[in-house]
Every structure is written in C-alpha cells, then in structure tokens.
Amino acid sequence: MKSLLLLALLALSVFTPIAVKAQSNDIQTEQRIRHLSEKLRCLVCQNQTLADSNAELASDLRQQLREQVAAGRSDDEILDYLVQRYGDFVLYEPPFKATTALLWLGPFLLFAAAAGFLLLAVRRRRNAPEEAALVPDEKRLVERVLGPEKKSGESP
C-alpha cells in the first residue's frame, strides 16, 4: 500500500508541472485573444468591440482568432489578415488615411457646420428690423376685415 501511495505521489509530482504549464499557456492564449478582440469591431453591432459583442458573427470571428493564434501567427499577421478580408472598418480604431478620413473628421465637421448655422441664425435674428406698429388707418382696416374685437364677458 505504501508503494502504491509513493507511486501516486511520484506521478503527481511529474505531471503537475506539465498541467500547470498547459494551464498558464491557456491563460496567456485567452488573454491574447481578448486583447486582439478588443482591437476589433463587431461587424454587426458596429459600435462594440468583438470582445463585448454577443452576435453570432462576433463569435465566429473570435473562433477565427483562436484558430489563427493556434496556427502560431503573430498579432500583426492576424490583424493584417482580418483587414485584408473585411477592410479597415474591422479595426475598432482604424488608421487615419484618405479612405478613413471621413470617419475621423466627420464628427468635427458636423459640429462645425451646426455651430455655423446656429451663429448665422442668431445674427439674422439680432439684425432683423423690428416690425413697426400699425398706424390708425391700418388698425381700422384690420378691424373691418376681422370684425370688432369682442370684449371679455360678452357672449357670442
């Protein structure tokens, strides 16, 4: 019985470092996949990272990441592959270049246009001439067309 127990302890001491190393590799792989999926945009949700999305396509893309990592590709190779396949839009922060300039500058341009229209409207209102009061002849004409005003308390 002692020899069986000794043999079991010996087996555990041999296989434990292998299991711990495999587990630490899995943790590192999962962290790497998580890091990569935070750099990528869900193509369905569009305003979520791949890591945050629950869409079916996001799950498929995360599986592609796992396969690419398992194949031994570097992070840059994986990102380049996905950009070639889906375009710069797949990156959560696309690079600034001619094809993505509108993505980067669009919000600022819209804000500037809205501020310009607001400023123009305020200036027009401020510079608009005030309406002149009606002269007595115009008042009589309005009363004739609309009829005399009814005093409060009178019934129709």
MODELLER restraints for C-alpha pairs under 7 A, 6 or more apart:
rsr = mdl.restraints
at = mdl.atoms
rsr.add(forms.Gaussian(group=physical.xy_distance, feature=features.Distance(at['CA:33:A'], at['CA:65:A']), mean=6.51, stdev=0.5))
rsr.add(forms.Gaussian(group=physical.xy_distance, feature=features.Distance(at['CA:33:A'], at['CA:66:A']), mean=6.74, stdev=0.5))
rsr.add(forms.Gaussian(group=physical.xy_distance, feature=features.Distance(at['CA:34:A'], at['CA:51:A']), mean=6.35, stdev=0.5))
rsr.add(forms.Gaussian(group=physical.xy_distance, feature=features.Distance(at['CA:37:A'], at['CA:49:A']), mean=6.72, stdev=0.5))
rsr.add(forms.Gaussian(group=physical.xy_distance, feature=features.Distance(at['CA:37:A'], at['CA:50:A']), mean=4.95, stdev=0.5))
rsr.add(forms.Gaussian(group=physical.xy_distance, feature=features.Distance(at['CA:37:A'], at['CA:51:A']), mean=4.95, stdev=0.5))
rsr.add(forms.Gaussian(group=physical.xy_distance, feature=features.Distance(at['CA:37:A'], at['CA:62:A']), mean=6.92, stdev=0.5))
rsr.add(forms.Gaussian(group=physical.xy_distance, feature=features.Distance(at['CA:38:A'], at['CA:49:A']), mean=5.39, stdev=0.5))
rsr.add(forms.Gaussian(group=physical.xy_distance, feature=features.Distance(at['CA:38:A'], at['CA:50:A']), mean=6.05, stdev=0.5))
rsr.add(forms.Gaussian(group=physical.xy_distance, feature=features.Distance(at['CA:38:A'], at['CA:51:A']), mean=5.39, stdev=0.5))
rsr.add(forms.Gaussian(group=physical.xy_distance, feature=features.Distance(at['CA:39:A'], at['CA:49:A']), mean=6.92, stdev=0.5))
rsr.add(forms.Gaussian(group=physical.xy_distance, feature=features.Distance(at['CA:39:A'], at['CA:91:A']), mean=6.09, stdev=0.5))
rsr.add(forms.Gaussian(group=physical.xy_distance, feature=features.Distance(at['CA:39:A'], at['CA:92:A']), mean=5.44, stdev=0.5))
rsr.add(forms.Gaussian(group=physical.xy_distance, feature=features.Distance(at['CA:40:A'], at['CA:49:A']), mean=5.63, stdev=0.5))
rsr.add(forms.Gaussian(group=physical.xy_distance, feature=features.Distance(at['CA:40:A'], at['CA:50:A']), mean=5.49, stdev=0.5))
rsr.add(forms.Gaussian(group=physical.xy_distance, feature=features.Distance(at['CA:40:A'], at['CA:90:A']), mean=5.61, stdev=0.5))
rsr.add(forms.Gaussian(group=physical.xy_distance, feature=features.Distance(at['CA:40:A'], at['CA:91:A']), mean=4.57, stdev=0.5))
rsr.add(forms.Gaussian(group=physical.xy_distance, feature=features.Distance(at['CA:40:A'], at['CA:92:A']), mean=4.85, stdev=0.5))
rsr.add(forms.Gaussian(group=physical.xy_distance, feature=features.Distance(at['CA:41:A'], at['CA:48:A']), mean=5.98, stdev=0.5))
rsr.add(forms.Gaussian(group=physical.xy_distance, feature=features.Distance(at['CA:41:A'], at['CA:49:A']), mean=4.46, stdev=0.5))
rsr.add(forms.Gaussian(group=physical.xy_distance, feature=features.Distance(at['CA:41:A'], at['CA:50:A']), mean=5.22, stdev=0.5))
rsr.add(forms.Gaussian(group=physical.xy_distance, feature=features.Distance(at['CA:41:A'], at['CA:90:A']), mean=5.04, stdev=0.5))
rsr.add(forms.Gaussian(group=physical.xy_distance, feature=features.Distance(at['CA:41:A'], at['CA:91:A']), mean=5.55, stdev=0.5))
rsr.add(forms.Gaussian(group=physical.xy_distance, feature=features.Distance(at['CA:41:A'], at['CA:92:A']), mean=4.68, stdev=0.5))
rsr.add(forms.Gaussian(group=physical.xy_distance, feature=features.Distance(at['CA:42:A'], at['CA:48:A']), mean=5.82, stdev=0.5))
rsr.add(forms.Gaussian(group=physical.xy_distance, feature=features.Distance(at['CA:42:A'], at['CA:49:A']), mean=5.51, stdev=0.5))
rsr.add(forms.Gaussian(group=physical.xy_distance, feature=features.Distance(at['CA:42:A'], at['CA:50:A']), mean=4.70, stdev=0.5))
rsr.add(forms.Gaussian(group=physical.xy_distance, feature=features.Distance(at['CA:42:A'], at['CA:53:A']), mean=6.46, stdev=0.5))
rsr.add(forms.Gaussian(group=physical.xy_distance, feature=features.Distance(at['CA:42:A'], at['CA:58:A']), mean=5.72, stdev=0.5))
rsr.add(forms.Gaussian(group=physical.xy_distance, feature=features.Distance(at['CA:43:A'], at['CA:90:A']), mean=6.59, stdev=0.5))
rsr.add(forms.Gaussian(group=physical.xy_distance, feature=features.Distance(at['CA:49:A'], at['CA:92:A']), mean=6.58, stdev=0.5))
rsr.add(forms.Gaussian(group=physical.xy_distance, feature=features.Distance(at['CA:50:A'], at['CA:58:A']), mean=5.67, stdev=0.5))
rsr.add(forms.Gaussian(group=physical.xy_distance, feature=features.Distance(at['CA:68:A'], at['CA:78:A']), mean=6.55, stdev=0.5))
rsr.add(forms.Gaussian(group=physical.xy_distance, feature=features.Distance(at['CA:83:A'], at['CA:90:A']), mean=6.42, stdev=0.5))
rsr.add(forms.Gaussian(group=physical.xy_distance, feature=features.Distance(at['CA:88:A'], at['CA:94:A']), mean=5.65, stdev=0.5))
